[in-house]
Amino acid sequence: MFTKILIANRGEIACRVIKTARQMGIRTVAVYSDADRNALHVGMADEAVHIGASAARDSYLDIDKVVAAAKQTGAQAIHPGYGFLSENADFCRRCAAENIVFIGPPTPAIEAMGSKSAAKQIMEKAGVPLVPGYHGDDQNPEIIRKAANDMGYPVLLKATAGGGGKGMRQVWSAEEFDSALDAAKREAMNGFGDDTMLVEKYLTQPRHIEIQVFCDTHGNAVYLFERDCSIQRRHQKVIEEAPAPGMTETLRAEMGEAAVRAAQAINYVGAGTVEFLLDADGSFYFMEMNTRLQVEHPVTEMITGLDLVEWQLRVAAGDVLPLKQNELSINGHAIEVRIYAEDPSNEFLPQTGTIRFLETPADSDHIRIDTGVTEGDEVSVFYDPMIAKLIVWDSDRQHALRRLSGALKEYRLNGVTTNIDFLYTLCQHPDFAKADFDTGFIGKHEEQLLNPDTSELGNNIALAALYLVLKQQQVIAHRARTSSDAESPWNNAHSWRLNQAAQHHFELQIDGGIVSVSVTALSAATNCEPSNFIISAGDKEYTVCGKLHERVLQANIDGHRQRASFAEYEGHFSMYTAERAVQFNIKRPDLGDSNGDTSDNQLSAPMNGTIVSHLVAAGSTVSKGEALLIMEAMKMEHTIRAPADGTVNTFYYHAGELVSGGAELIEFEKAE
């Protein structure tokens, strides 16, 4: 067994590998970029080596620097994690040349599966079912278009070197084929340096089922059952669970055996995932094979009781697989959700920012959190915006879903927009609870999932208003205690008024709406000390009292005792109750210093990124919604569109230039 390994990755997967290595008595070496100088994985490892600037191409993707770090520290093997260099055949080949063990499959296996077209041909020979499509080498657009027309729409364009939804487009008609092909090829070239495409028949109601396989160097191969990854957006997984709901033992065996055939056809070694589309009639088709550990591997670990990273290390060291197929079994049900810094209400646009407050559910036999960030860390533009993976386990799916709902309510984060509320709404959806879903589930239920009913705020307005008043009292009381004149009338927080009850008035922006709130102080009551108020909000009135200790509010609202905790950053507040998270702030008065809304004239970058291309020329007359410019951020393309009919006067940035979030991109003149 190795005594020291290097992890050629970052974030939660680097932390995950370090944990298992430590349990096995293996020393670890982390690598890090400028942006990750203070990252969690750097502090967890036994050693850490700086390998370059923040951009991945200058650090984590630089083969020379990674190999040099391994040789410098005496690491005998490199674990690539997933993403970055994990499926890079050149990196695997270089490790072999430097006498460093690559903890993954051999180079020929990576090359065989690295091209989706070549993989399809290999799978066809191995007797693995395939979706009808064109996987040929001739990339003439006319040939690809003819294949799509012959198949019939809808079809799916996919980059042969791709993954994670990049370089992929659904095409619903012949009229949109050319523009979709251009966009997919451009995104593939930017993401992988290879714009080779394939086209397949698009199944309209499939489920995405993947099989975890493991092979050793002694000819043994097993499958560790399936994962259902059907809940997706932009072809990227949102929720994964194991086992797949409704899976029969017969179908499980058929898919598992097909996955093993696929792995053996390329002489595979280590952990791999064979992905299938499962149609409503029970037929299944090979999609691709991922020659690495998957993001969603924890759900397999939770139902099997195995450590897949430990298996990887043992197989890479030449050991025999620890278990045979008949020794593997499923126990219970596990579900994983990916917590991202993204805005679901704005097309899941990735977000950047600093995590100002972080409070998570406690780890247990039922709850596991894989993460690479801590409070105070920055979610930067340079890397994938995933913050953590929340994994739950219980005896069956119903109980696991209940665990998931509770854990999401306890996952509290402030400072950057996340998808936590969206995930909670999704897992509460009755059709998801019944396992009535396919890969189009989010699109089908988009209105309900992205616009949940928040009109009934219940006691949340009263809780928020009470917190603001009590917080103000605490601040002023502290100021009085530390001032030279503690009895000064300026050092009070009771809003005293001559011959009238003390009152606070403010407009509360809460859950996207604005509510006028009035808080009137009352004399103390025996059952409600020490702060007592009448809170009026709209046409509702609440009798409220409570105590605030640090971040926790204990409140009594019309006789209903409640507890809530709060986090604040730059005047924006997050309130966490037993039911949900609520965002609010006090609406600031307009003091006349606003420059006005210029959205009709100029368009801004939604976040830090790089300009990819201009789609129209300066001076062009365009229609509302027409695509004007493409920028790339956090490994995804984003299209900037015309806000109205008008004229594009000027582009402020050229292709290839970096832009900051909020920067004006285009001078746009709205038509009269």
Salt bridges, closest charged atoms under 4 A:
GLU12 OE1 - LYS389 NZ 3.31
ASP34 OD1 - ARG37 NH2 3.28
ASP34 OD1 - HIS50 NE2 2.57
ASP36 OD2 - ARG10 NE 2.63
GLU47 OE2 - LYS4 NZ 2.57
GLU47 OE2 - ARG27 NH2 3.93
ASP62 OD2 - LYS65 NZ 3.98
ASP64 OD1 - ARG94 NH1 2.64
GLU87 OE1 - ARG292 NE 2.85
ASP90 OD1 - ARG93 NH1 2.83
GLU98 OE1 - LYS71 NZ 2.95
GLU98 OE2 - ARG94 NE 3.16
GLU111 OE2 - ARG93 NH2 2.19
GLU142 OE1 - ARG145 NH1 2.65
ASP150 OD2 - LYS146 NZ 2.77
ASP178 OD1 - ARG145 NH2 2.77
GLU187 OE1 - ARG169 NH1 3.42
ASP195 OD2 - LYS185 NZ 3.61
GLU200 OE2 - LYS120 NZ 2.39
GLU200 OE2 - HIS135 NE2 3.51
GLU200 OE1 - LYS158 NZ 3.72
GLU210 OE2 - ARG227 NE 2.73
GLU210 OE1 - LYS237 NZ 2.80
GLU226 OE1 - ARG252 NE 2.76
ASP228 OD2 - ARG207 NH2 2.52
GLU240 OE2 - ARG338 NE 2.69
GLU241 OE1 - HIS333 NE2 2.72
GLU241 OE1 - ARG397 NE 2.67
GLU249 OE2 - ARG252 NH1 2.83
GLU275 OE1 - HIS208 NE2 2.66
GLU275 OE2 - LYS237 NZ 3.28
GLU288 OE1 - LYS116 NZ 3.06
GLU296 OE2 - LYS237 NZ 2.70
GLU296 OE1 - ARG338 NH2 2.93
GLU301 OE2 - ARG16 NH2 2.65
GLU301 OE1 - HIS297 NE2 3.78
GLU301 OE1 - ARG368 NH1 2.82
ASP307 OD1 - ARG16 NH2 2.82
GLU310 OE2 - ARG314 NE 3.01
ASP319 OD2 - ARG314 NH1 3.97
GLU342 OE1 - ARG233 NH2 2.37
GLU359 OE1 - ARG412 NH1 3.27
GLU359 OE2 - ARG551 NH2 2.70
ASP370 OD1 - ARG368 NE 2.99
ASP384 OD2 - LYS635 NZ 3.92
ASP394 OD2 - HIS366 ND1 3.70
ASP394 OD2 - ARG403 NE 2.72
ASP396 OD1 - HIS399 ND1 2.71
ASP431 OD1 - LYS434 NZ 3.61
ASP431 OD2 - HIS445 NE2 3.53
GLU456 OE1 - LYS540 NZ 3.89
GLU507 OE1 - LYS587 NZ 3.89
ASP511 OD2 - ARG580 NH2 2.30
ASP600 OD2 - LYS670 NZ 3.69
GLU637 OE1 - ARG169 NH2 3.87
GLU637 OE2 - ARG186 NE 3.60
